[in-house]
Amino acid sequence: MIIKIVSLFLIGMMALAMFGRLRLPGPGGRKITLGRAKADKCPRCGRHKIGKGPCPCTKE
């Protein structure tokens, strides 16, 4: 009985790994795909912009 449970668990993990590689292509399936390829940065100070508002360096 325990061999059956372990084998089903391993088969399930293999199926998840195969679907993960299809969704996240790249070496080892670890390439992160986000909505934006590059984070927005402020042209003046180079900080990463969070949200849609202006950068804190322009609020001075």
PyMOL Python script that loads the backbone (N, CA, C, O; Angstrom):
from pymol import cmd

cmd.read_pdbstr("""\
ATOM      1  N   MET A   1       0.827  -1.199   0.000  1.00  0.00           N
ATOM      2  CA  MET A   1       0.000   0.000   0.000  1.00  0.00           C
ATOM      3  C   MET A   1       0.867   1.257   0.000  1.00  0.00           C
ATOM      4  O   MET A   1       0.605   2.203  -0.742  1.00  0.00           O
ATOM      5  N   ILE A   2       1.898   1.255   0.836  1.00  0.00           N
ATOM      6  CA  ILE A   2       2.753   2.439   0.907  1.00  0.00           C
ATOM      7  C   ILE A   2       3.549   2.626  -0.380  1.00  0.00           C
ATOM      8  O   ILE A   2       3.839   3.757  -0.769  1.00  0.00           O
ATOM      9  N   ILE A   3       3.902   1.529  -1.043  1.00  0.00           N
ATOM     10  CA  ILE A   3       4.618   1.625  -2.316  1.00  0.00           C
ATOM     11  C   ILE A   3       3.722   2.279  -3.369  1.00  0.00           C
ATOM     12  O   ILE A   3       4.191   3.064  -4.194  1.00  0.00           O
ATOM     13  N   LYS A   4       2.451   1.953  -3.332  1.00  0.00           N
ATOM     14  CA  LYS A   4       1.496   2.539  -4.260  1.00  0.00           C
ATOM     15  C   LYS A   4       1.370   4.052  -4.025  1.00  0.00           C
ATOM     16  O   LYS A   4       1.331   4.825  -4.981  1.00  0.00           O
ATOM     17  N   ILE A   5       1.308   4.466  -2.775  1.00  0.00           N
ATOM     18  CA  ILE A   5       1.190   5.882  -2.443  1.00  0.00           C
ATOM     19  C   ILE A   5       2.447   6.635  -2.877  1.00  0.00           C
ATOM     20  O   ILE A   5       2.352   7.711  -3.467  1.00  0.00           O
ATOM     21  N   VAL A   6       3.616   6.076  -2.590  1.00  0.00           N
ATOM     22  CA  VAL A   6       4.874   6.715  -2.957  1.00  0.00           C
ATOM     23  C   VAL A   6       5.007   6.810  -4.471  1.00  0.00           C
ATOM     24  O   VAL A   6       5.450   7.836  -4.987  1.00  0.00           O
ATOM     25  N   SER A   7       4.634   5.768  -5.184  1.00  0.00           N
ATOM     26  CA  SER A   7       4.748   5.799  -6.641  1.00  0.00           C
ATOM     27  C   SER A   7       3.784   6.835  -7.240  1.00  0.00           C
ATOM     28  O   SER A   7       4.155   7.533  -8.183  1.00  0.00           O
ATOM     29  N   LEU A   8       2.578   6.948  -6.724  1.00  0.00           N
ATOM     30  CA  LEU A   8       1.640   7.962  -7.200  1.00  0.00           C
ATOM     31  C   LEU A   8       2.152   9.371  -6.905  1.00  0.00           C
ATOM     32  O   LEU A   8       1.991  10.277  -7.722  1.00  0.00           O
ATOM     33  N   PHE A   9       2.768   9.550  -5.736  1.00  0.00           N
ATOM     34  CA  PHE A   9       3.344  10.840  -5.397  1.00  0.00           C
ATOM     35  C   PHE A   9       4.463  11.205  -6.374  1.00  0.00           C
ATOM     36  O   PHE A   9       4.524  12.339  -6.850  1.00  0.00           O
ATOM     37  N   LEU A  10       5.343  10.257  -6.673  1.00  0.00           N
ATOM     38  CA  LEU A  10       6.450  10.523  -7.593  1.00  0.00           C
ATOM     39  C   LEU A  10       5.950  10.799  -9.008  1.00  0.00           C
ATOM     40  O   LEU A  10       6.495  11.663  -9.695  1.00  0.00           O
ATOM     41  N   ILE A  11       4.942  10.094  -9.443  1.00  0.00           N
ATOM     42  CA  ILE A  11       4.361  10.333 -10.774  1.00  0.00           C
ATOM     43  C   ILE A  11       3.740  11.731 -10.823  1.00  0.00           C
ATOM     44  O   ILE A  11       3.873  12.433 -11.825  1.00  0.00           O
ATOM     45  N   GLY A  12       3.064  12.134  -9.747  1.00  0.00           N
ATOM     46  CA  GLY A  12       2.484  13.475  -9.677  1.00  0.00           C
ATOM     47  C   GLY A  12       3.550  14.558  -9.708  1.00  0.00           C
ATOM     48  O   GLY A  12       3.372  15.585 -10.363  1.00  0.00           O
ATOM     49  N   MET A  13       4.651  14.340  -9.006  1.00  0.00           N
ATOM     50  CA  MET A  13       5.740  15.313  -9.002  1.00  0.00           C
ATOM     51  C   MET A  13       6.386  15.409 -10.388  1.00  0.00           C
ATOM     52  O   MET A  13       6.761  16.499 -10.820  1.00  0.00           O
ATOM     53  N   MET A  14       6.514  14.300 -11.072  1.00  0.00           N
ATOM     54  CA  MET A  14       7.076  14.317 -12.423  1.00  0.00           C
ATOM     55  C   MET A  14       6.158  15.093 -13.368  1.00  0.00           C
ATOM     56  O   MET A  14       6.637  15.847 -14.215  1.00  0.00           O
ATOM     57  N   ALA A  15       4.856  14.915 -13.228  1.00  0.00           N
ATOM     58  CA  ALA A  15       3.905  15.633 -14.078  1.00  0.00           C
ATOM     59  C   ALA A  15       3.979  17.138 -13.814  1.00  0.00           C
ATOM     60  O   ALA A  15       3.935  17.931 -14.754  1.00  0.00           O
ATOM     61  N   LEU A  16       4.090  17.538 -12.544  1.00  0.00           N
ATOM     62  CA  LEU A  16       4.228  18.954 -12.221  1.00  0.00           C
ATOM     63  C   LEU A  16       5.519  19.534 -12.783  1.00  0.00           C
ATOM     64  O   LEU A  16       5.535  20.671 -13.255  1.00  0.00           O
ATOM     65  N   ALA A  17       6.594  18.766 -12.737  1.00  0.00           N
ATOM     66  CA  ALA A  17       7.872  19.240 -13.278  1.00  0.00           C
ATOM     67  C   ALA A  17       7.784  19.433 -14.791  1.00  0.00           C
ATOM     68  O   ALA A  17       8.321  20.403 -15.325  1.00  0.00           O
ATOM     69  N   MET A  18       7.112  18.519 -15.479  1.00  0.00           N
ATOM     70  CA  MET A  18       6.983  18.648 -16.937  1.00  0.00           C
ATOM     71  C   MET A  18       6.152  19.869 -17.300  1.00  0.00           C
ATOM     72  O   MET A  18       6.500  20.584 -18.239  1.00  0.00           O
ATOM     73  N   PHE A  19       5.057  20.128 -16.580  1.00  0.00           N
ATOM     74  CA  PHE A  19       4.247  21.305 -16.856  1.00  0.00           C
ATOM     75  C   PHE A  19       5.004  22.581 -16.503  1.00  0.00           C
ATOM     76  O   PHE A  19       4.843  23.596 -17.182  1.00  0.00           O
ATOM     77  N   GLY A  20       5.813  22.551 -15.471  1.00  0.00           N
ATOM     78  CA  GLY A  20       6.613  23.708 -15.101  1.00  0.00           C
ATOM     79  C   GLY A  20       7.633  24.054 -16.168  1.00  0.00           C
ATOM     80  O   GLY A  20       7.880  25.232 -16.427  1.00  0.00           O
ATOM     81  N   ARG A  21       8.226  23.054 -16.787  1.00  0.00           N
ATOM     82  CA  ARG A  21       9.202  23.309 -17.852  1.00  0.00           C
ATOM     83  C   ARG A  21       8.522  23.866 -19.096  1.00  0.00           C
ATOM     84  O   ARG A  21       9.122  24.668 -19.813  1.00  0.00           O
ATOM     85  N   LEU A  22       7.297  23.465 -19.364  1.00  0.00           N
ATOM     86  CA  LEU A  22       6.581  24.012 -20.515  1.00  0.00           C
ATOM     87  C   LEU A  22       6.225  25.476 -20.290  1.00  0.00           C
ATOM     88  O   LEU A  22       6.273  26.277 -21.223  1.00  0.00           O
ATOM     89  N   ARG A  23       5.873  25.825 -19.070  1.00  0.00           N
ATOM     90  CA  ARG A  23       5.437  27.178 -18.777  1.00  0.00           C
ATOM     91  C   ARG A  23       6.613  28.131 -18.604  1.00  0.00           C
ATOM     92  O   ARG A  23       6.523  29.292 -19.005  1.00  0.00           O
ATOM     93  N   LEU A  24       7.708  27.669 -18.019  1.00  0.00           N
ATOM     94  CA  LEU A  24       8.864  28.509 -17.753  1.00  0.00           C
ATOM     95  C   LEU A  24      10.063  27.993 -18.541  1.00  0.00           C
ATOM     96  O   LEU A  24      10.866  27.233 -17.999  1.00  0.00           O
ATOM     97  N   PRO A  25      10.202  28.384 -19.800  1.00  0.00           N
ATOM     98  CA  PRO A  25      11.309  27.879 -20.607  1.00  0.00           C
ATOM     99  C   PRO A  25      12.644  28.463 -20.154  1.00  0.00           C
ATOM    100  O   PRO A  25      12.697  29.490 -19.477  1.00  0.00           O
ATOM    101  N   GLY A  26      13.691  27.800 -20.535  1.00  0.00           N
ATOM    102  CA  GLY A  26      15.024  28.268 -20.196  1.00  0.00           C
ATOM    103  C   GLY A  26      15.837  27.140 -19.573  1.00  0.00           C
ATOM    104  O   GLY A  26      15.349  26.017 -19.450  1.00  0.00           O
ATOM    105  N   PRO A  27      17.065  27.432 -19.183  1.00  0.00           N
ATOM    106  CA  PRO A  27      17.899  26.392 -18.595  1.00  0.00           C
ATOM    107  C   PRO A  27      17.339  25.922 -17.258  1.00  0.00           C
ATOM    108  O   PRO A  27      17.266  26.697 -16.304  1.00  0.00           O
ATOM    109  N   GLY A  28      16.956  24.693 -17.191  1.00  0.00           N
ATOM    110  CA  GLY A  28      16.411  24.142 -15.959  1.00  0.00           C
ATOM    111  C   GLY A  28      14.987  24.556 -15.671  1.00  0.00           C
ATOM    112  O   GLY A  28      14.458  24.201 -14.618  1.00  0.00           O
ATOM    113  N   GLY A  29      14.345  25.286 -16.551  1.00  0.00           N
ATOM    114  CA  GLY A  29      12.972  25.714 -16.320  1.00  0.00           C
ATOM    115  C   GLY A  29      12.862  26.781 -15.251  1.00  0.00           C
ATOM    116  O   GLY A  29      11.811  26.900 -14.622  1.00  0.00           O
ATOM    117  N   ARG A  30      13.910  27.562 -15.022  1.00  0.00           N
ATOM    118  CA  ARG A  30      13.908  28.533 -13.939  1.00  0.00           C
ATOM    119  C   ARG A  30      13.852  29.981 -14.393  1.00  0.00           C
ATOM    120  O   ARG A  30      14.044  30.884 -13.578  1.00  0.00           O
ATOM    121  N   LYS A  31      13.601  30.224 -15.642  1.00  0.00           N
ATOM    122  CA  LYS A  31      13.528  31.593 -16.144  1.00  0.00           C
ATOM    123  C   LYS A  31      12.197  32.196 -15.692  1.00  0.00           C
ATOM    124  O   LYS A  31      11.131  31.659 -15.992  1.00  0.00           O
ATOM    125  N   ILE A  32      12.268  33.296 -14.981  1.00  0.00           N
ATOM    126  CA  ILE A  32      11.063  33.920 -14.454  1.00  0.00           C
ATOM    127  C   ILE A  32      10.465  34.802 -15.543  1.00  0.00           C
ATOM    128  O   ILE A  32      11.150  35.648 -16.119  1.00  0.00           O
ATOM    129  N   THR A  33       9.181  34.594 -15.817  1.00  0.00           N
ATOM    130  CA  THR A  33       8.513  35.403 -16.826  1.00  0.00           C
ATOM    131  C   THR A  33       7.523  36.310 -16.121  1.00  0.00           C
ATOM    132  O   THR A  33       6.536  35.843 -15.552  1.00  0.00           O
ATOM    133  N   LEU A  34       7.788  37.597 -16.160  1.00  0.00           N
ATOM    134  CA  LEU A  34       6.898  38.569 -15.557  1.00  0.00           C
ATOM    135  C   LEU A  34       6.207  39.356 -16.650  1.00  0.00           C
ATOM    136  O   LEU A  34       6.502  39.183 -17.833  1.00  0.00           O
ATOM    137  N   GLY A  35       5.290  40.217 -16.257  1.00  0.00           N
ATOM    138  CA  GLY A  35       4.585  41.030 -17.228  1.00  0.00           C
ATOM    139  C   GLY A  35       5.519  41.964 -17.974  1.00  0.00           C
ATOM    140  O   GLY A  35       5.352  42.189 -19.172  1.00  0.00           O
ATOM    141  N   ARG A  36       6.499  42.507 -17.272  1.00  0.00           N
ATOM    142  CA  ARG A  36       7.482  43.396 -17.882  1.00  0.00           C
ATOM    143  C   ARG A  36       8.825  42.704 -17.895  1.00  0.00           C
ATOM    144  O   ARG A  36       9.192  42.040 -16.926  1.00  0.00           O
ATOM    145  N   ALA A  37       9.554  42.849 -18.966  1.00  0.00           N
ATOM    146  CA  ALA A  37      10.868  42.229 -19.038  1.00  0.00           C
ATOM    147  C   ALA A  37      11.874  42.981 -18.175  1.00  0.00           C
ATOM    148  O   ALA A  37      12.799  42.382 -17.626  1.00  0.00           O
ATOM    149  N   LYS A  38      11.695  44.285 -18.057  1.00  0.00           N
ATOM    150  CA  LYS A  38      12.634  45.121 -17.330  1.00  0.00           C
ATOM    151  C   LYS A  38      11.853  46.038 -16.399  1.00  0.00           C
ATOM    152  O   LYS A  38      10.805  46.561 -16.778  1.00  0.00           O
ATOM    153  N   ALA A  39      12.354  46.235 -15.192  1.00  0.00           N
ATOM    154  CA  ALA A  39      11.676  47.115 -14.254  1.00  0.00           C
ATOM    155  C   ALA A  39      11.883  48.571 -14.671  1.00  0.00           C
ATOM    156  O   ALA A  39      12.944  48.935 -15.177  1.00  0.00           O
ATOM    157  N   ASP A  40      10.865  49.396 -14.455  1.00  0.00           N
ATOM    158  CA  ASP A  40      10.982  50.817 -14.778  1.00  0.00           C
ATOM    159  C   ASP A  40      11.914  51.488 -13.788  1.00  0.00           C
ATOM    160  O   ASP A  40      11.835  51.247 -12.583  1.00  0.00           O
ATOM    161  N   LYS A  41      12.796  52.329 -14.301  1.00  0.00           N
ATOM    162  CA  LYS A  41      13.705  53.086 -13.455  1.00  0.00           C
ATOM    163  C   LYS A  41      13.534  54.568 -13.739  1.00  0.00           C
ATOM    164  O   LYS A  41      13.158  54.972 -14.839  1.00  0.00           O
ATOM    165  N   CYS A  42      13.818  55.361 -12.727  1.00  0.00           N
ATOM    166  CA  CYS A  42      13.763  56.814 -12.871  1.00  0.00           C
ATOM    167  C   CYS A  42      14.949  57.260 -13.724  1.00  0.00           C
ATOM    168  O   CYS A  42      16.077  56.832 -13.478  1.00  0.00           O
ATOM    169  N   PRO A  43      14.711  58.115 -14.724  1.00  0.00           N
ATOM    170  CA  PRO A  43      15.834  58.574 -15.557  1.00  0.00           C
ATOM    171  C   PRO A  43      16.789  59.510 -14.816  1.00  0.00           C
ATOM    172  O   PRO A  43      17.953  59.624 -15.198  1.00  0.00           O
ATOM    173  N   ARG A  44      16.312  60.186 -13.757  1.00  0.00           N
ATOM    174  CA  ARG A  44      17.168  61.131 -13.022  1.00  0.00           C
ATOM    175  C   ARG A  44      18.075  60.435 -12.006  1.00  0.00           C
ATOM    176  O   ARG A  44      19.288  60.644 -12.001  1.00  0.00           O
ATOM    177  N   CYS A  45      17.471  59.595 -11.136  1.00  0.00           N
ATOM    178  CA  CYS A  45      18.267  59.029 -10.043  1.00  0.00           C
ATOM    179  C   CYS A  45      18.579  57.545 -10.229  1.00  0.00           C
ATOM    180  O   CYS A  45      19.496  57.034  -9.587  1.00  0.00           O
ATOM    181  N   GLY A  46      17.842  56.841 -11.089  1.00  0.00           N
ATOM    182  CA  GLY A  46      18.112  55.427 -11.337  1.00  0.00           C
ATOM    183  C   GLY A  46      17.404  54.475 -10.395  1.00  0.00           C
ATOM    184  O   GLY A  46      17.605  53.263 -10.475  1.00  0.00           O
ATOM    185  N   ARG A  47      16.573  55.006  -9.497  1.00  0.00           N
ATOM    186  CA  ARG A  47      15.824  54.133  -8.583  1.00  0.00           C
ATOM    187  C   ARG A  47      14.730  53.385  -9.343  1.00  0.00           C
ATOM    188  O   ARG A  47      14.254  53.834 -10.386  1.00  0.00           O
ATOM    189  N   HIS A  48      14.350  52.241  -8.794  1.00  0.00           N
ATOM    190  CA  HIS A  48      13.224  51.502  -9.368  1.00  0.00           C
ATOM    191  C   HIS A  48      11.937  52.215  -8.980  1.00  0.00           C
ATOM    192  O   HIS A  48      11.746  52.594  -7.825  1.00  0.00           O
ATOM    193  N   LYS A  49      11.057  52.391  -9.959  1.00  0.00           N
ATOM    194  CA  LYS A  49       9.778  53.039  -9.704  1.00  0.00           C
ATOM    195  C   LYS A  49       8.778  51.998  -9.243  1.00  0.00           C
ATOM    196  O   LYS A  49       8.632  50.939  -9.854  1.00  0.00           O
ATOM    197  N   ILE A  50       8.093  52.316  -8.159  1.00  0.00           N
ATOM    198  CA  ILE A  50       7.050  51.436  -7.637  1.00  0.00           C
ATOM    199  C   ILE A  50       5.741  52.188  -7.757  1.00  0.00           C
ATOM    200  O   ILE A  50       5.591  53.273  -7.196  1.00  0.00           O
ATOM    201  N   GLY A  51       4.802  51.628  -8.476  1.00  0.00           N
ATOM    202  CA  GLY A  51       3.522  52.280  -8.679  1.00  0.00           C
ATOM    203  C   GLY A  51       3.550  53.195  -9.892  1.00  0.00           C
ATOM    204  O   GLY A  51       4.496  53.185 -10.679  1.00  0.00           O
ATOM    205  N   LYS A  52       2.485  53.991 -10.025  1.00  0.00           N
ATOM    206  CA  LYS A  52       2.358  54.852 -11.201  1.00  0.00           C
ATOM    207  C   LYS A  52       2.722  56.287 -10.920  1.00  0.00           C
ATOM    208  O   LYS A  52       2.799  57.093 -11.848  1.00  0.00           O
ATOM    209  N   GLY A  53       2.948  56.631  -9.674  1.00  0.00           N
ATOM    210  CA  GLY A  53       3.253  58.016  -9.314  1.00  0.00           C
ATOM    211  C   GLY A  53       4.667  58.400  -9.684  1.00  0.00           C
ATOM    212  O   GLY A  53       5.450  57.576 -10.158  1.00  0.00           O
ATOM    213  N   PRO A  54       4.987  59.682  -9.458  1.00  0.00           N
ATOM    214  CA  PRO A  54       6.333  60.148  -9.774  1.00  0.00           C
ATOM    215  C   PRO A  54       7.357  59.616  -8.780  1.00  0.00           C
ATOM    216  O   PRO A  54       7.004  59.145  -7.699  1.00  0.00           O
ATOM    217  N   CYS A  55       8.605  59.695  -9.153  1.00  0.00           N
ATOM    218  CA  CYS A  55       9.713  59.260  -8.293  1.00  0.00           C
ATOM    219  C   CYS A  55       9.869  60.253  -7.136  1.00  0.00           C
ATOM    220  O   CYS A  55       9.602  61.440  -7.323  1.00  0.00           O
ATOM    221  N   PRO A  56      10.285  59.813  -5.965  1.00  0.00           N
ATOM    222  CA  PRO A  56      10.483  60.756  -4.836  1.00  0.00           C
ATOM    223  C   PRO A  56      11.525  61.830  -5.118  1.00  0.00           C
ATOM    224  O   PRO A  56      11.492  62.884  -4.482  1.00  0.00           O
ATOM    225  N   CYS A  57      12.449  61.602  -6.051  1.00  0.00           N
ATOM    226  CA  CYS A  57      13.457  62.627  -6.318  1.00  0.00           C
ATOM    227  C   CYS A  57      12.863  63.829  -7.042  1.00  0.00           C
ATOM    228  O   CYS A  57      13.461  64.905  -7.028  1.00  0.00           O
ATOM    229  N   THR A  58      11.697  63.673  -7.676  1.00  0.00           N
ATOM    230  CA  THR A  58      11.070  64.802  -8.377  1.00  0.00           C
ATOM    231  C   THR A  58      10.116  65.580  -7.478  1.00  0.00           C
ATOM    232  O   THR A  58       9.636  66.642  -7.874  1.00  0.00           O
ATOM    233  N   LYS A  59       9.829  65.076  -6.277  1.00  0.00           N
ATOM    234  CA  LYS A  59       8.908  65.745  -5.368  1.00  0.00           C
ATOM    235  C   LYS A  59       9.579  66.836  -4.547  1.00  0.00           C
ATOM    236  O   LYS A  59       8.901  67.503  -3.766  1.00  0.00           O
ATOM    237  N   GLU A  60      10.865  67.040  -4.690  1.00  0.00           N
ATOM    238  CA  GLU A  60      11.595  68.020  -3.876  1.00  0.00           C
ATOM    239  C   GLU A  60      11.174  69.434  -4.139  1.00  0.00           C
ATOM    240  O   GLU A  60      11.703  70.361  -3.526  1.00  0.00           O
TER     241      GLU A  60
END
""", "prot")
cmd.dss("prot")
cmd.show_as("cartoon", "prot")
cmd.util.cbc("prot")
cmd.orient("prot")
